[in-house]
Amino acid sequence: MRFITTLFFTLFLGHWAFAQTLRGTVRDQENGQPLKEVRLVFTAFNNTEFSTWADEKGQFRLDSLPIGTGTLQATATGYVSFVLREIVIAAGKDRIVTVLLTEGTWESDIPPVEIVEPGHIRQVAPLGEIPLTREQTLYNPMTYFDPARLAAAYPGVAQTDDGTNSMSIRGNNPGLVRWRLNGMDIISPNHLPNAGTLTDQPTSSSGGVMMLSAQMLDNSSLITGAGMAGYNDGIAGIMDLNLRKGNNERHEQTIQLGLIGLDAAIEGPLSKRKRGSYLINYRYSFTGLLGAMGVSFGGEKITFQDVAAHFYWPGKKQNSWSAYIIGGQSSNYYTPPDSATIFKEQFKIDFESRSVIAGLQFSGYMGKNFSSKTGISFSFQGNDRNQVLGGNTVFQSSLTEETRAVFSSSNRFKITPNTTLLMGTNISAYTFYNFRRETDPLIYQTDGDFMIQLWLGGETTLKDGQIKVHYGLNPLVSLYGASLDPRVQVAWRIAAAHQLILSSAAYSQALPLWMSGVRGNALLRSSINAVKYNYQPNAKWLLSSEAFFQRISNVAVNDDALDAYSFVNQNEYPQRFEDYANDGTAQNLGLELSAQRRLGNGWFMNNGLTLLRSTYFGSDKVERSTRWDVGQIANVTAGKEWHRRLKRNLSGRIFGVSGRATYMGGYRAAPVDVTASEPEQATIYDISNGYTERTPAYYRLDGRVYWKRSIGMKRNSTLALEFQNLTGRKNTAYQYYDPLTKVVTTKYQLGTIPNLSWRVEL
């Protein structure tokens, strides 16, 4: 730690950058080989163009660019031209990008597939995948620089609680959402995983704050449907994160202070030869800082901190190595007041969570037609919760620990100019430990699973790239079952601005380990069919419509009696029966409409509408709405920037505003059984007839005002004021029985939250 502190202050005080540069490498999409004789044209915010050519190593460089947001177009003989959008140029900073070109002769400025620095040679699927850029998390309101919260602005995604990044994707159970980092499965990388839950117990898929700072992240993706071969074990969605590589030419620093906390990052070359880079970040919560200074938050003390490091170094012949380690700790301590007005205030509650994620990866190019990426990773999360009534009487105590170890290998082999073979392996071993003590008997559970995911598929292009076909098989073998999941996706660019995509895929997913240990446990099975139409009149606008139908089978239901219970509604510890049966089903169908304009010429817009129907069958074979059947989701997001001053053709001051309005139908809820709750001194929900009640419709308006300024054209400062829930609307979270007042009480979501942040780039 002393070494890191010394290094940070040395770089902070001793190094300044004086020019803003856009540089990077151009590669073949299929085999990763560098491409020369590629013309690159950068169009600045003021429509000024700067051009250059890629050299023998596929590298390019553009210096002294205007400060602001622009686009980069790449063109080469025999390749489809490609536009990379939303490239932010900041004073004295390097912007490093990777451009991936696809073979073809389609002559148009409109890219056939959106590719945004994926972190590995992988195209973004034209259907079933939402690309989430790092820039979007910086200018969209109240994302807390979290791509999972950013995803809630897109069609099909419903944020289940204002205080967390939990999301229900297309009516699916948020507890089934999976997470990946650099292409490998990990445990949920979130602080405070108990935030916003009914029982105050931790979840396995979300939290109050992501453990990875935005300074560490490159662009990410949310897999919402039929992703490419290699994506399985995620029927409810996969959050695919990528770590950013540090600057390999000069040292840079970023400091940020806001509601989230104090955030500091340093990056630079690993050696004087500029081979390799490092990126290190440390973050400490703002509430923790205030608590250390004696500020009280009504008896509640919330803290978190995390540290992350990513090291990258190139090998021979375009090969490279990458290593990373991330550690985080969060806690929530509640001390009851002298007089309690609600039941929960009578308890002293201590919650602690700790997480570790580490990985090592190798990326290689064995010849012109073969590329490979192989890695290992380990992730761990432990949660400890103690609830004490009165003196030292333990009312409830729980300890959960989850670990996951993964080996992953992904390979691409170009067979012909038009066909690429895809194959890979993802082997994971994970364990779950749960100790739970209440005033009732102890609950003790230890379980594990070993899973092998294979994939074999291909990509074929026809008619000079106008038609692309992606197909494959995804065998999955678990201790709880096996499956063979086929998929096919056809993307047809009918004309320069029109594209039609058809997709059909099968998925499988192992039940969470806290559901295992019951007889009849099996893999969840899902089939997804979708059709999508894209209209792209230019490089900035994209209008889309997509219809989808998903069917889920092998769902756990009650085998003791005929009732309405189904696992698709269970996001936390389950209703416990003597036995389960895996013959329940569920289905989600809907229509998604979106109109996106990426930031360019000073403004952006992202509008989306989802019409959704989510239903299930319990053991009584009656069709009912799931908990997540919100009916409709509408989002309107827009923003505008004004360049206030020009100096030497460089814009040094930018004023911007952005806002987001959200409307969503209410979630379904089971009624509180007051008769059963009173003797238990706890909330008991009556699920005998399903989720028959519905919370009121959800409205929220967020806003952001920011001021960017370059200091001496060497440093960058961004001062932002944001508001979550500007109107202060009381959106219902859930209802519960309060044993102290003996009435059913409504728990509301968060009110108006201001966030003043200051970001400095050096």
Helices and strands as residue ranges (DSSP letters): H 2-14, E 21-28, E 39-43, E 49-53, E 59-62, E 68-75, E 82-89, E 94-101, E 129-132, H 134-139, H 147-151, E 157-159, E 167-169, G 174-176, E 178-181, E 184-186, E 190-191, E 209-210, E 220-223, E 238-241, E 252-257, E 261-269, E 277-285, H 286-292, E 300-314, E 320-334, G 343-346, E 347-365, E 370-389, E 393-416, E 419-438, E 443-462, E 467-478, E 481-495, E 498-509, G 513-515, E 524-535, E 541-558, G 567-569, E 580-600, E 603-617, E 623-625, E 632-647, E 650-664, E 668-669, H 674-680, E 693-694, E 698-711, E 715-724, E 732-738, E 743-748, E 753-761
